[in-house]
Protein backbone atom coordinates (compact mmCIF):
# COMPACT_ATOMS: atom_id res chain seq x y z
CA UNK A 1 0.00 0.00 0.00
CA UNK A 2 2.74 2.46 0.94
CA UNK A 3 4.70 1.50 -2.16
CA UNK A 4 1.67 2.31 -4.33
CA UNK A 5 1.34 5.76 -2.78
CA UNK A 6 5.04 6.48 -3.22
CA UNK A 7 4.91 5.29 -6.83
CA UNK A 8 1.89 7.49 -7.57
CA UNK A 9 3.64 10.52 -6.06
CA UNK A 10 6.81 9.81 -8.04
CA UNK A 11 4.81 9.57 -11.25
CA UNK A 12 3.08 12.84 -10.35
CA UNK A 13 6.22 14.86 -11.00
CA UNK A 14 6.26 14.31 -14.80
CA UNK A 15 2.46 14.57 -14.90
CA UNK A 16 2.76 18.19 -13.77
CA UNK A 17 3.77 19.03 -17.34
CA UNK A 18 0.39 17.83 -18.59
CA UNK A 19 -1.66 19.28 -15.73
CA UNK A 20 -0.60 22.91 -15.62
CA UNK A 21 -2.43 23.97 -18.77
CA UNK A 22 -5.89 22.66 -17.73
CA UNK A 23 -5.45 24.28 -14.32
CA UNK A 24 -4.66 27.64 -15.86
CA UNK A 25 -7.56 27.36 -18.29
CA UNK A 26 -9.96 26.52 -15.45
CA UNK A 27 -8.73 29.54 -13.49
CA UNK A 28 -9.22 31.81 -16.50
CA UNK A 29 -12.70 30.42 -17.14
CA UNK A 30 -13.78 30.93 -13.53
CA UNK A 31 -12.34 34.44 -13.51
CA UNK A 32 -14.36 35.41 -16.58
CA UNK A 33 -17.57 33.58 -15.71
CA UNK A 34 -17.80 34.28 -11.96
CA UNK A 35 -15.54 37.36 -11.72
CA UNK A 36 -13.30 35.88 -9.03
CA UNK A 37 -10.23 37.70 -7.73
CA UNK A 38 -6.68 37.00 -8.86
CA UNK A 39 -5.76 35.33 -5.56
CA UNK A 40 -8.69 32.94 -5.79
CA UNK A 41 -7.83 32.23 -9.42
CA UNK A 42 -4.31 31.19 -8.40
CA UNK A 43 -5.62 28.96 -5.62
CA UNK A 44 -8.06 27.25 -7.99
CA UNK A 45 -5.33 26.72 -10.58
CA UNK A 46 -2.89 25.24 -8.05
CA UNK A 47 -5.43 22.99 -6.35
CA UNK A 48 -6.85 21.73 -9.65
CA UNK A 49 -3.35 21.11 -11.01
CA UNK A 50 -2.39 19.01 -8.00
CA UNK A 51 -5.70 17.12 -8.06
CA UNK A 52 -5.47 16.47 -11.81
CA UNK A 53 -1.83 15.37 -11.49
CA UNK A 54 -2.57 12.82 -8.78
CA UNK A 55 -5.62 11.59 -10.70
CA UNK A 56 -3.62 11.05 -13.89
CA UNK A 57 -0.84 9.30 -11.99
CA UNK A 58 -3.19 6.99 -10.14
CA UNK A 59 -5.02 6.10 -13.36
CA UNK A 60 -1.71 5.36 -15.02
CA UNK A 61 -0.62 3.23 -12.08
CA UNK A 62 -3.79 1.20 -11.66
CA UNK A 63 -4.79 0.77 -15.29
C-alpha positions as CSV (number, residue, x, y, z in Angstrom):
1,X,0.0,0.0,0.0
2,X,2.7,2.5,0.9
3,X,4.7,1.5,-2.2
4,X,1.7,2.3,-4.3
5,X,1.3,5.8,-2.8
6,X,5.0,6.5,-3.2
7,X,4.9,5.3,-6.8
8,X,1.9,7.5,-7.6
9,X,3.6,10.5,-6.1
10,X,6.8,9.8,-8.0
11,X,4.8,9.6,-11.3
12,X,3.1,12.8,-10.4
13,X,6.2,14.9,-11.0
14,X,6.3,14.3,-14.8
15,X,2.5,14.6,-14.9
16,X,2.8,18.2,-13.8
17,X,3.8,19.0,-17.3
18,X,0.4,17.8,-18.6
19,X,-1.7,19.3,-15.7
20,X,-0.6,22.9,-15.6
21,X,-2.4,24.0,-18.8
22,X,-5.9,22.7,-17.7
23,X,-5.4,24.3,-14.3
24,X,-4.7,27.6,-15.9
25,X,-7.6,27.4,-18.3
26,X,-10.0,26.5,-15.5
27,X,-8.7,29.5,-13.5
28,X,-9.2,31.8,-16.5
29,X,-12.7,30.4,-17.1
30,X,-13.8,30.9,-13.5
31,X,-12.3,34.4,-13.5
32,X,-14.4,35.4,-16.6
33,X,-17.6,33.6,-15.7
34,X,-17.8,34.3,-12.0
35,X,-15.5,37.4,-11.7
36,X,-13.3,35.9,-9.0
37,X,-10.2,37.7,-7.7
38,X,-6.7,37.0,-8.9
39,X,-5.8,35.3,-5.6
40,X,-8.7,32.9,-5.8
41,X,-7.8,32.2,-9.4
42,X,-4.3,31.2,-8.4
43,X,-5.6,29.0,-5.6
44,X,-8.1,27.2,-8.0
45,X,-5.3,26.7,-10.6
46,X,-2.9,25.2,-8.1
47,X,-5.4,23.0,-6.3
48,X,-6.9,21.7,-9.6
49,X,-3.3,21.1,-11.0
50,X,-2.4,19.0,-8.0
51,X,-5.7,17.1,-8.1
52,X,-5.5,16.5,-11.8
53,X,-1.8,15.4,-11.5
54,X,-2.6,12.8,-8.8
55,X,-5.6,11.6,-10.7
56,X,-3.6,11.1,-13.9
57,X,-0.8,9.3,-12.0
58,X,-3.2,7.0,-10.1
59,X,-5.0,6.1,-13.4
60,X,-1.7,5.4,-15.0
61,X,-0.6,3.2,-12.1
62,X,-3.8,1.2,-11.7
63,X,-4.8,0.8,-15.3
